[in-house]
């Protein structure tokens, strides 16, 4: 596919929400969170996300809100507060809602002890239900144990995501993520034995010293372990915002054109192996629920990326986690200590967010469907003429097609999807906020 440098020159959001977190303010917080919980319907399907901001080892590239799990007392205190937040949410819901999705993310949820995971899972079930829900967890293979796998089996976890990133030893050292192929393979074996039947691998391109050949080798090694899904996305190097990234040599990173070539090489390998491309950076085996959702027009985007999660309401718990309600997006206090103080005092912990009026919901839906289905009708948006003007360069170069009143991403246009989506975001026309590379 052709690389058009000018169309990818501007850094843009990944659009896991609209408006993005860059538009959150401290004028929206706890009250919006309370109102959102109060508005949950009697039998409304709910998705829950629990954030565990700890890792046994901190990787240099990581942009997550996480810290070292080197003090068990601190981790135990965090889990106690997280249990209390679960109870706070349950009290506000008063039995309303039906939990259909539960996700544990981080950080690394397996940084906690298996017995602690058991207690957290039990407390969640007792307070909010979810015994028939689909449970998923993010896993760091480096410290994944048979004991933790058994805890996942007891909780009924059927989906898991492994942070692989790369199998190349030199690149692993450069990004602070050393893990052998055998380490990942052992984690896969334990997860499969524990009943996980949908397994995702996260891989990255644009890493220091990486080229197409090394990326292809890592993809081939990943495929040998038979995952069901893979996300292959570009490393976002923003050391001014994420100090730990200063340990990565910026001079060793791929140039924009090289990143584009790596992304396209990854897509060609995956599709050539019979995988279904899902959006701009995910892939799934045709029988996986994510691929089915994409084929049926049920694919969604939330704070975890592409998903087959059908819920409109997502309740985030834990420091920095984000909730999505009908009329607002709200984020919990980011600082672990301040978050814990709010929860301990019986306060809902959201401190930032943005309200969603009819236009924000309409625009958010348009961006989501564009990135999920590859098609959008912009006529309903008040700035449709301006959006069409901004999309014109993509149309002229065959990256976008018009079919009646619908704009569709051409096959060659998927690497430009985020850049095209940004034309529908009025905030991106005036904001200088730093985001990741568009590809």
N, C-alpha and C positions, 0 to 999 in steps of 0.2 A: 504494500500500500504506500501511497505517496505521503511524504512528510512535508507538511506546510508549516514551516516554523512560525510564521506570523500569526497563524490561527491558534497556536499553542503557547504563545509567548507570555500570556498572563496567567499567574497562579490563580486557581479557582477552588472552591470547596468541593468536598466529596458528596455533598447534599444527602447526608443521612437524616437531615431534617430541613424544613423550610418554615420560618427563617432559620438560618444557621445559628450556632452558639455565639458567633461573633456579634449577633444582634441582641443577645441577652443583656438585660440591665438589672440593677439591684432594686428597681422600682416594682418588679414582679417577683414574687417569692412565695412565702408561706401561705398567704391568703389565697392566691391562685391555686396552690396545691390543695388547700382545704376545699375550695369550691369545686375543683376537679374531682376529688374523691366523693364529695357530696352528690355530684351529678351522675355518678356511675349507676347504670340501670340495674334493675332487680336481677336479671339473668344475663347481663352483658358479658361477653367473653373478655377475659383480662389476660394480659401478658405481664409477667413479673420479671424484673432483672435485679439481681443482687450482686453488688460490687465488692470484691475482696482486693483491696489495694496493697497487696504484699506479694513479694517474690523472694525465692531463696537467693537468686542472683539477679542483679539489675543489668540488663543489656544496654549497650551504649546508644542504640538507635531508638529505643522505646519512647514514645510520646504519651504513654498512659499515665494516669495518676496512680503511682505505685511507689512503694518503699521496701527496704530490705526487711525480710521476716527474721531478723536476728535477735529479737527480744520477745520471747513467748508470752510474757506478761502483757506486753502491749497488744499483741495479736489477740490474746484471750479477751482483753478489755474491749477491743473493737468488736469482736463477735458478740459479746454481751450486749453492747449498744445496738448492734444490728438486729439482734433478737427483740430488743425493746422497740426499735423502729417498726419491725413487723407487727408488733402488738398495737402501736399507734395507728398504723394504716388500717389494721383490722377493726379497731374501734371506730374509725371514721366511716368505714364501709358498712358497718352494722349488718353484716351478712349478705350485702348486695354483691352482685358480680359472680362470675364463674371462671375460675382460673383454668386456662387451657394451655398456657405456656409458662415455663419457669426456666430462666437462664442464669447461670453463675458465671461471672466474668471477672476480669482483673486488669492488671496483676495476674496472679496465678491462684485460682481457688485451691489447687493442691498444695499450696504453701501451708494450709492449715492441717491439723492432725485429723486423721480419719474419724476419731471419736467426736471431735468438734464439728466435723461436717455432718455426722449423724444427728447431733443435737440441733444444729441449725435447720436441717431438713425436717426433723420432727416438729420443731417449733413452727416452721412455716406451714406444715400440713395442719397442725392443730389450730392455728390462728386463721388461715386463709383457705385451706383446702388445697386441691391440686393433685390428689392421688391418681386421677385419671388424666392428668395433663402430660404434655410432652416436655421432658426435662432435658436440658443441655448444659454442657460445662466446657470451659476453656482449660486446656491442660498444658503445662510445661513438661516436656518429656524428660528433662534432666533429673527431676526429683519425683517422678511418678513411681509409685510403689504398688505392689500387689495388695497391700492393706487398703490403700486409697481406692483402688479399683473395686475392692469388695464393698467399700462404703458407697460407691456409685451404684453398684448393683442393688444394694439394699434400698437406695432411694428411688430406684427405677429409672436411672438416667439412660436414655437410648441414643442421645446425640452428643458428640464431642468434637472439639476443634483443637488441633495440635499446632503450636507455633513451631514451624520448621525453618522457614526463612531461606536457608541454603544448606546444602550438604558439603560445600567446599570448605576444607579445614582452614585455609588461609583467610578466606572471607569471614568465616566464623570468628577467628581471632580478632580480625579488624573491627567487628561489630560487637564483640563481647558476648557471643552466643555459641560456645563450643559444646557440641553434642554430636556424637558419632551416629552413623547410619544404624548401627546395632542398638543404640540407645532409643532411637525413634521406633525401630522395629519392635523392640521389647514393649514399649508403651502401646503400640498398635495391638500387639498380641494380647496384652492384659485387658485393653478396652474391649476388644472383640469377645474375649471370654467373659467379660462382665455384662454382656448383652447390648453393647453399643452397635447399632445397625446403620447409623448414618455418621460417617467420620469425615471431617474436613481437615485439610492441610492448608496453612497459610504459607505462601512463598513470596519472596520479594525480588524485584529487579532494581537496577540502578544502585546496587551496593558497591562499596569500594573495591576496585580491582576486578569487578565482574564484567564479563562480556557475554555475547550470545551463546558461545560454546559452553561456558561454565553454567549459564542459566539452563541451557538445554540438558546438561548432564544432571543437574539437580532435579529437574522435572522428571527425567527418566527414572531416577532413583526413587522419587516420590511415587510415581506410577507403579513401580515394582511392589510397593507396599499396599496397593489396592484400596486407596481411599474412595469415598463416594462423591466427595466434592473437593474442589480446590479453589482458593482465592489467590490470584497472582497479581500483586499490585506493586506500584512504584514506591520506593523509599522516599520519604519526605524529609529532606535535610534542612532543618530550621534551628541551627544552634543558638541563635539569639533568643529563641523562645524556649528551647529545651537544652539547658546547659550540659546535660550528660552527653549530648551529641558532639560536643567539642572534642571528645576523645576520638572521633572519626575524622580521618584525613580528608578534608573536602577536595583536595587536589586529586585524589584517587577516584572520585566519583565520575560516573559516565556523563557525557555532555547530552544536551536535550535530544539531539538526533539519534544518539546511541541508545538512549532510554526508549525512544519510539521504536527503534528496530528490535530491541529486546521484547517489548510488549507485543509486537506483532509476531515475533518468532514464537513466543509462548502461546499465543492464540492459534497459530498454525499447527503447532505440535498437538495441542489439546484437541482441536477439531479434527485433525488428521487421525487421531487415535480413537475417534468415535464419541468424544465427549460433546455435550451440548454447551455452547457458549451462553452464559446467563449475564445479561447486561454487559458492562464494559470491562469487568475484571474477575468475574466468577465463572466457574465451570462445574458441571455436574453430569454424572452418568444419567443416561436417558430415563432410567427407572426411579431415580431419586426424586423425592417430593419437591425439591427445589426446581428441577428441570420440568416436572409436571406443572408446577405453579406458573413457570414462565410460558409454557405452551398454552395454558388455559387462561392467560391474562390475569392471574391472581398473584403475581410476583409483587413484593412490597420492598420498600427501603425503610430501615429504622437505624438506630444508633449502632447496630451490629453489622450494618451493610445490607446486602441483598438477603431476603428471607422469604419463607413461605408462611410466616406468622400472619394470621388473618386479623389480628386484633387491632382495633382503632385506638384503644386505651392501653398504654404501657406504663406500668408503675415501677419506677426505679428506686431502689433502696441501697443505702450505703453512701459513704462520702463521695461526692462529685457525680453521682448517678443522675440521669435525666429521666423525667417522666413526660409522657405525651398524653394530654387530655384534649377534649373537643375544643376547648376555648383557650388553651395555653400550653406552652412548653415550659417546664420548670426544672432547675438544676439544684440538687442538694449542695450545701456548703462543701467546698473542695477540701478545706483543711481538716484533717482527721480529728484534731483536738477540738476545734470549734464545732464541727459536726456532732461529736460525741456530747459536748456540753448542751447543745440544743436538744438532742434526743433525751439525755438524762433528765432534763428539766420538763419533759413532756411536750416539747414544741415540735411541730413538723419542721424538718430541717432544710427546706428549699430556701435559697437566698437570692437566686437570680432566675430570670426567665423572660418570656415575651408572650404577650397576649395574641390570640388568633381571632381576628375578625373575619367576616365573610370573604373579603378579598384575599387575606393571607391564606385561608383554607383553600380557596379556588386556585391561587397561584401555586401553593404547595402541592396540590393534587396534580396540576399540570406538569410540574417538574418531576414528580414521582412517576407518573405514567410515561413521560418521555424517556426517563432513564431505565424504566422497567420494560415497557412495551416497544420503545423506539418510535413512538408516534404521539402526536399531540395536536389538539385544535386550539389555537391561540386566539381565535376570534372573540371569545368571551372575556378576554383580559382587556382592561381599559387602555393599555399601552400596546395593543396588538400591532399597530402600524410601526412603532419604534422597534418592537421586537423583530418584526419582519425585516426591517432595514438592517438590524444587527446580524440577522441570520443570512442575509444575502450573500456574503462571501463564501459561506459553507455551501449554499445552494449552487452558486456559480461554479464551484470546483467539484461538483458531483458527490458531495458528502451528505447532502440532504435532498430529499425529493418532495414534491407536492403532489398530493392526490386529492383533488377537490379542495375541501377546507382543512385537510389534514396535512401536517408536516411529518415526514417519516425519515428516520436515519437510514441512509444507504449502507450497504454492507461495508463499504470502505470508510464510512463515517463514524463507526463505533469508537475509534481512538479519540475522537473529538467530542464525544457525547457530553462530558462535563463542561467543556468550553461552550457548547451550544446551549446547555441548560442554563449557564450563567447569563445568557442574554435575556432570560425571563425574570431574572432577579434584579430588581431596581437598586438594591443595596450595593451590588457589585459594580454598578455604573458610577458610583461616587466614592466608595470605600477603598482605602489603601491598605486594608488589613492583609496580613501575610497568610497565604494558604499554601498548600502543596502544589507541586508541578501538575499541569493539566493532564499529563500522561506519564 
